[in-house]
């Protein structure tokens, strides 16, 4: 049992060597995304108008998809989803998952190659790989594909995390932290890849349309090493995982779900989710931060998963955050959409580029309803509260 007086300075730390991201070759603007969704979801103009209004409210201006291509005239196109009116449309679960097995290793390999290069880590130095995804599965899986594509050692130890949802990268960080606690000389590659566009649903189902309106494709990779290592090029020096935590909200199992259907994974987001976050977040987070010698005012950067505009607003309201505290999360949502677990990697990368002062609090929400957090910062730096 951890003592309430334990601070992050007294714990062993997993050093973050690098964070890198990768996106599909093509992305869609709001107009294209709206019209493409309407073609497979709407049976009449009334439904199309409602869908368009919802898409405009999401705050997502662009989103990438591995299914997009450009025709001879340079116009975006996709052939994976025939129109709703076309007979024998609606790709099966098998068809969608087979596409995942082709596309996911490509995107994850791009992000992982960048992470290795930016952290000045050689492929042969990787001892463990942690893969994170909730948008496809197969065996031999993504981990084996990455070992081959990245020329990792045949002795690389593997851990696959599935169906953790939007906070999955935090779960990956926790797994890497545990591996490094047991093996201080190890180097762990985390590879998160999500191809949410493989699971758009046919027909005018409000729950499916809500989830489809925000989700997109992307990948994020991190390299973590033992406490004796420090990144020199790929990430702010001496940044490490200081602590992680979880909280399962009572009686919230139906608030967010992700189930296998005959035609892709079916995601549901209940309208009660923002309210559940707003009502419960502070009660968990304040005592959790206090265990590690922190409070809301000592956090330098709020790396909150942009699950949607209402999710971000619920976090800001629950914690009484300043207006600009979630600006980077909102901008990631605007530029890329919600890429499920990979999205927090983009937020972390943007934090590094913007030189956001540490410590940073990674915060995400997923099926459960579960709150996941990770404290990121300099292990031996003295932090003082900022005026709010």
Secondary structure, DSSP 8 states (H G I E B T S, - for coil): ---TT--GGGS--EEEEEEEEE--S-EEEHHHHHHHHHHHH-SSHHHHHHHHHHHHHS---EEE-TT-EE-TTS-EE--SS--TTSTT-S--HHHHHHHHHHHHHHHHHHHHHHHHHHTT--GGG--EEEEEESS---SS-HHHHHHHHTT--TT-EEEEEES-GGGHHHHHHHHHHHHHHH-TT-EEEEEEEEEGGGG---S--HHHHHHHTTB-EEEEEEEEE-TT---SSSSSTTEEEEEEEEEE-TT-TTTEEEEEETTEEEEEE-TTHHHHHHHHHHHHHHHHHHHTT--GGG--EEEE----HHHHHHHHHHHT--TTTTHHHHHHHHHH-B-GGGHHHHHHHHHHHTT--S-EEEEEEETTTEEEEEEEEETT--------
